[in-house]
Amino acid sequence: MKGVIVAGGSGTRLRPLTDLVNKHLLPVGGYPMIHYAIAKMAEAGIREVLLITGKASAGLFTQYIGSGEAWKIQVTYRIQERPGGIAEAVSLAEGFIRPGDKFVVLLGDNLFEDSLAEAVDEFRELPAGARVFLKEVQDPRRYGVAVIRDGRIVSIEEKPEDPPSSYCVTGIYMYDAGVFGEIRQVTRSARGELEITDVNNRYAAAGLLQYGMLEGWWTDAGTPRSLLEAGLRLMKGES
């Protein structure tokens, strides 16, 4: 298993903090935010990681992470020239991910408590498919929400007014190498992006989308409040 960390985006909700620096380099607890995604990959036994980011802060990422030696992993970098969606960022991993490979994708602003080690071992043994990770939340209208029937995800609804469940899809994904073909089948959304929800829904329609539940805390650290809450949790040693 290899790993892909998506650490681009414009960080609109965190402005003016992100006017000068990529949000994944903002301090959370005792480290820059990106530190935790790399640590989760290493903890899960993943030794080859591709980090995808924009060109504005690429030098700062390499300055902090380097080759990945501090985590005993090998880090490769790839530039997403302009914001084009999570699925577009994942598509840049083609070539790094070889046919037959499976890999984990982490959105760099998702901070969470659970270890991924067991899930990585399980997914490695599957013949094909994808897996997402769900978390029960109080306001699912802010997220992509899983429609679950008979123990499987039949679809994901993005920011629904009337959520079909209270389980949001977090920024933790696992894919087989077939995902690149699936990405090529989706079209850009109204905001001009290739949406990862569209890709996941293709797997769901084929009956190939599994899910796991996060038991510990999780946050999308994309707002000042969630950034603060994540920092307090991590400083208490709950990661």
Disulfide bonds with the S-S distance in Angstrom:
none
